[in-house]
């Protein structure tokens, strides 16, 4: 369900399957280690997510808040049309920088870190 990796110094969380209330505790646990740093920056890859619910959205909003308050950033990538629709219907899409592919998200956060660091 959750895979953590790093590309160009940016932590990447790759999620698979259903990102719902049942999956949230594992994702939250993994995110906790990633954002508990001085400048939390993370990309969440949703390309293999088939379903997302309100519990998952709440976790993403809370993670965004934590990253921004620490001077970092959170970006999303790889949303399927059905996952993107959930973000659009809940009007959350504008809150998150989002990219079609992982390399774009990593490059954007790398540039942001260089500009602010």
C-alpha positions as CSV (number, residue, x, y, z in Angstrom):
1,X,0.0,0.0,0.0
2,X,2.7,2.5,1.0
3,X,6.2,2.7,-0.4
4,X,8.7,5.3,0.6
5,X,11.6,6.3,-1.6
6,X,13.8,9.3,-2.3
7,X,14.6,11.0,-5.6
8,X,17.0,14.0,-5.8
9,X,16.7,14.3,-2.0
10,X,12.9,14.6,-2.1
11,X,10.9,12.0,-0.2
12,X,8.3,10.2,-2.3
13,X,5.4,8.3,-0.9
14,X,4.0,5.9,-3.5
15,X,0.5,4.7,-2.7
16,X,-1.2,1.7,-4.2
17,X,-4.9,0.6,-4.3
18,X,-7.5,2.2,-2.1
19,X,-6.5,5.3,-0.1
20,X,-9.3,5.2,2.4
21,X,-9.9,5.2,6.2
22,X,-8.4,1.7,6.4
23,X,-5.2,2.8,4.7
24,X,-4.8,6.2,6.5
25,X,-3.0,4.9,9.7
26,X,-0.2,3.3,7.6
27,X,0.1,6.3,5.4
28,X,0.0,8.7,8.4
29,X,2.7,6.6,10.2
30,X,5.0,6.8,7.1
31,X,4.3,10.5,6.6
32,X,5.2,11.2,10.2
33,X,8.8,10.2,9.7
34,X,9.0,12.2,6.5
35,X,7.6,15.5,7.8
36,X,9.3,15.4,11.2
37,X,12.2,17.4,9.8
38,X,13.1,21.1,9.9
39,X,11.8,21.8,6.3
40,X,9.3,19.1,5.5
41,X,9.0,18.4,1.7
42,X,7.3,15.4,0.2
43,X,5.7,14.2,-3.0
44,X,2.7,11.9,-2.8
45,X,2.4,9.7,-5.9
46,X,-1.2,8.8,-6.5
47,X,-0.7,7.1,-9.9
48,X,-1.6,3.6,-8.5
49,X,-4.5,4.8,-6.3
50,X,-7.8,3.5,-7.5
51,X,-10.0,5.1,-4.8
52,X,-9.7,8.0,-2.3
53,X,-12.1,8.9,0.5
54,X,-12.7,11.8,2.9
55,X,-10.4,10.3,5.6
56,X,-7.5,10.3,3.0
57,X,-8.3,13.8,1.9
58,X,-8.3,15.0,5.6
59,X,-4.8,13.4,6.0
60,X,-3.5,15.2,2.9
61,X,-4.9,18.5,4.1
62,X,-3.3,18.1,7.5
63,X,0.0,17.0,5.9
64,X,-0.1,20.0,3.6
65,X,-0.6,22.3,6.6
66,X,2.3,20.7,8.5
67,X,4.6,21.0,5.5
68,X,3.8,24.6,4.9
69,X,4.0,25.6,8.5
70,X,7.5,24.2,8.6
71,X,8.5,26.1,5.5
72,X,8.3,23.1,3.2
73,X,6.0,21.9,0.5
74,X,3.7,19.0,-0.4
75,X,3.0,18.1,-4.0
76,X,0.8,15.4,-5.5
77,X,1.3,13.6,-8.8
78,X,-0.2,11.0,-11.0
79,X,-3.9,11.4,-10.3
80,X,-6.2,9.2,-12.2
81,X,-9.3,10.8,-13.7
82,X,-11.5,9.4,-10.9
83,X,-9.1,10.5,-8.1
84,X,-8.8,14.0,-9.7
85,X,-12.6,14.2,-9.8
86,X,-12.8,13.7,-6.1
87,X,-10.3,16.6,-5.6
88,X,-12.3,18.8,-8.0
89,X,-15.7,18.0,-6.4
90,X,-14.4,18.8,-2.9
91,X,-12.7,21.9,-4.3
92,X,-9.4,20.8,-2.8
93,X,-7.5,20.6,-6.1
94,X,-6.4,24.3,-6.0
95,X,-4.8,23.7,-2.5
96,X,-2.2,21.2,-3.8
97,X,0.5,21.7,-6.4
98,X,-0.2,18.7,-8.7
99,X,1.6,17.2,-11.6
100,X,0.9,14.6,-14.2
101,X,4.1,12.7,-13.6
102,X,6.6,12.1,-10.7
103,X,9.6,13.7,-12.4
104,X,7.7,16.9,-12.8
105,X,6.7,17.0,-9.1
106,X,10.3,16.2,-8.0
107,X,11.7,18.9,-10.2
108,X,9.2,21.5,-9.0
109,X,10.0,20.8,-5.3
110,X,13.7,20.7,-6.0
111,X,13.5,24.1,-7.6
112,X,11.4,25.4,-4.8
113,X,13.9,24.2,-2.2
114,X,16.8,25.8,-4.1
115,X,15.0,29.1,-4.3
116,X,14.0,29.2,-0.6
117,X,17.2,27.5,0.7
